[in-house]
Amino acid sequence: MAWNIDTAHSEITFSIRHMMISNVRGQFKKFSGNINIDEATPTNSSVDVTIEVASIDTRDEKRDGHLVSPELFDAATHPTITFKSTRIAVGAANMGTIFGDLTIKGVTRQVALDVTFSGKAKSPWGTTSAGFSATTKINRTDYDLTWNVALETGGILVGEEISISIELEAVQS
């Protein structure tokens, strides 16, 4: 059964260490995707998501400009981030793992998203929606996002591990 991501009720957020003392958070404001849910055999389901790199928002225009520059995401050359599921493992109590290919800046790596299914509901307008929460962590240097600055006090300006959180609502097609 086909579902479309309801971007008005979904978000893709991330956090990363800054100066080794705090976390900076951000989000991607523009993304789209499709989910195919096989309710009889959930392991046959699939997910396909595309994120517009230039839609990054960390609440700082100067930082956002640097993030999309050739030093980091290089949005002019690599305008999208994609995720395509390759396998789904169903766990207990509405939980599971979606394995898939994450492509950032032309580099593709396998990642695992820990997913919780929040349920389905019928809207007042007759549509059916399903909710999901997902998390994962990636190392940004694995995707050629290597820019950094050494700190005078030791350490680095930007951490390597990125925590990704997804709150997703999908509408049945």
C-alpha positions in Angstrom: 0.0 0.0 0.0 1.5 3.4 -1.0 1.8 6.3 1.4 3.2 9.8 0.8 5.1 11.8 3.4 3.1 14.6 4.8 5.8 17.3 5.0 3.6 19.7 6.9 3.4 17.2 9.8 6.9 15.7 9.5 10.5 16.8 10.3 14.0 15.7 9.7 16.3 17.1 12.4 19.9 16.6 13.4 22.4 17.6 16.1 26.2 17.7 16.2 28.8 18.8 18.8 30.1 22.3 18.6 33.5 23.2 20.2 33.3 20.0 22.1 31.0 21.7 24.7 27.5 21.9 23.2 25.2 20.5 20.6 24.0 22.5 17.6 20.6 21.5 16.2 19.2 22.0 12.8 16.7 20.7 10.3 16.0 20.2 6.6 12.9 22.1 5.7 12.3 20.5 2.2 12.0 16.8 1.6 9.7 14.3 0.0 9.3 10.7 -0.2 7.2 7.6 -0.6 6.6 4.6 1.7 5.2 1.3 0.6 3.8 -0.6 3.5 3.0 -4.3 3.1 0.8 -4.9 6.2 0.7 -8.7 5.6 4.5 -8.9 5.4 6.0 -5.7 6.8 9.6 -6.9 5.9 8.5 -6.4 2.2 7.8 -2.7 2.9 10.1 0.1 1.5 11.0 3.7 2.0 12.4 6.3 -0.4 13.2 9.8 0.7 14.9 12.8 -1.0 16.1 15.8 1.0 17.0 19.2 -0.5 20.4 20.2 0.9 19.8 23.9 0.4 16.9 23.7 2.8 19.2 23.2 5.8 18.3 25.5 8.7 20.4 25.9 11.8 18.9 29.3 12.8 22.1 31.0 11.6 22.2 32.2 8.0 26.0 32.5 7.9 26.5 28.9 9.2 23.8 27.6 6.8 25.6 29.3 3.9 28.9 27.6 5.0 27.1 24.2 5.3 25.9 24.3 1.7 29.2 25.6 0.3 31.8 23.4 -1.4 33.7 23.1 1.9 30.9 20.9 3.3 27.7 19.7 1.5 28.5 21.4 -1.8 24.8 21.8 -2.6 25.5 23.2 -6.1 27.0 19.9 -7.1 25.1 17.6 -4.8 21.7 19.2 -4.3 20.0 16.3 -2.6 20.5 13.7 0.1 18.7 10.4 -0.6 17.7 7.4 1.5 16.5 4.2 -0.1 15.6 1.2 2.1 17.2 -2.1 1.4 15.8 -4.3 4.2 13.4 -4.0 7.0 13.6 -6.0 10.3 10.5 -6.0 12.4 10.9 -6.0 16.2 8.5 -6.2 19.1 5.9 -3.7 20.2 5.7 -1.6 17.0 9.5 -1.3 16.7 11.9 -2.3 14.0 14.9 -1.3 12.0 15.0 0.0 8.5 18.4 -0.6 6.7 19.1 1.4 3.7 21.5 3.4 1.5 22.1 6.9 2.6 23.7 9.1 -0.1 25.3 12.4 0.9 27.6 14.4 -1.4 27.8 11.5 -3.8 28.9 9.0 -1.2 26.6 6.1 -0.3 26.8 4.1 2.9 24.5 1.6 4.6 22.7 3.0 7.7 20.2 1.5 10.1 17.3 3.6 11.4 15.7 2.5 14.6 11.9 3.0 14.0 8.8 3.1 16.1 5.4 2.9 14.5 3.1 5.3 16.3 -0.1 4.0 14.8 -2.7 5.0 12.2 -5.6 7.4 12.4 -8.4 8.6 10.1 -8.6 12.4 9.6 -11.8 14.4 9.7 -11.3 14.8 5.9 -11.4 11.1 5.2 -7.7 10.4 4.7 -5.7 7.8 6.7 -2.4 8.8 8.2 0.4 6.7 9.9 3.0 8.0 12.2 6.6 7.0 12.6 9.6 8.1 14.7 13.2 7.1 13.7 16.7 7.8 14.9 20.2 7.0 13.7 23.8 8.3 14.1 26.3 8.7 11.3 29.9 9.9 11.1 30.0 12.9 8.8 33.6 12.2 7.6 32.2 9.0 6.0 30.4 11.2 3.6 33.3 13.5 2.7 32.0 16.2 5.1 35.5 16.7 6.5 35.9 20.5 7.0 37.0 21.4 10.5 39.1 23.7 12.6 41.5 22.8 15.5 40.7 24.6 18.7 43.4 26.5 20.6 42.4 24.7 23.8 42.6 21.3 22.1 39.9 19.4 20.2 38.0 20.4 17.2 35.3 22.9 16.3 32.8 20.5 14.8 32.2 16.9 16.0 32.1 14.0 13.7 29.0 12.1 14.9 25.7 13.4 13.7 22.5 12.3 15.5 19.5 12.3 13.2 15.9 12.2 14.3 12.9 11.9 12.1 9.2 12.4 13.0 7.2 11.4 10.0 3.5 11.4 9.2 2.5 9.6 6.0 -0.9 9.8 4.2 -2.3 6.8 2.4 -2.4 7.3 -1.4 
